[in-house]
Structure formats: structure tokens, C-alpha cells
Amino acid sequence: LVAYEAFDGYKGLYGAPKATSVSTTYYADANNMKLDVQQGNVDVVYRSLSATDVDSLKKDSKVTVHDGPGGEIRYIVFNFDTMPFGAKTAEADPAKAKAVRQAAADLIDRAAIAKDVYKDTFTPLFG
């Protein structure tokens, strides 16, 4: 738990803060965080909830879920040594290995994964 207190000597453009303190809690288990949201013990959470949890919270009339850009990226990762045509395989070929990765990138339906697996809780990244 980290607690922040308003600085009495603040002389900035926005005037006195509306809240005198803010607390930040770090959760080791996202299930506990979801439970605290449902019970009204926290006002704001940012990420770290599963797509299923976010979808469930969207259906909770006591909770408001706002969608917006975030800083998380999901990856599919290749082991360059053992992938098809990888460096330590019998048929090692860097050009073919790269072609396999590019084919996978072209074949993966990012929009379907976002919709069906992550329940529309993120926007696919193309690049």
C-alpha cells in the first residue's frame, strides 16, 4: 500500500486538490482485486484483470468499466533455435525461418482473437 497526501503549499494553476489523500494498493492476485472492485473497496483499477474478469465486471450494474488505450501487448513468441527451420534444427535456414514467422503473422486473425478470446477488451496491434 502506498499513500499520497496533498501538499498544503501547492501554488499551481489548479487550486486546492479535491482529495486530501490517495492510496495505491498493489495486488499479488487479480481475483482479490476484482473482489475489492465488486465490493466497492477501491475506486479505480488499471489493467491486470483477465478478459473474463473485465467482461464480468461490465455486466455488474454497480461497476462502470471504461475502455481506453493501454500499455499492455500480447505476443506470440518463436524460439529461434527450435522453430521450423530454426538455428538448431536439422533443416536450419534463416530465410525460411523468417518466412514461417511472417506467414504466422499474416495468418493470425487478430480481430477474432480480440473478440473471441479477449472478449473485446483490447484493440489488436498491427505491425
Secondary structure, DSSP 8 states (H G I E B T S, - for coil): -EEEE--TT--STT-S-S-SEEEE---S-HHHHHHHHHTTS-S---S-S-HHHHHHHHT-TT--------S--------TTTSTT-TTSTT--HHHHHHHHHHHHHH--HHHIIIIISTT-S-----
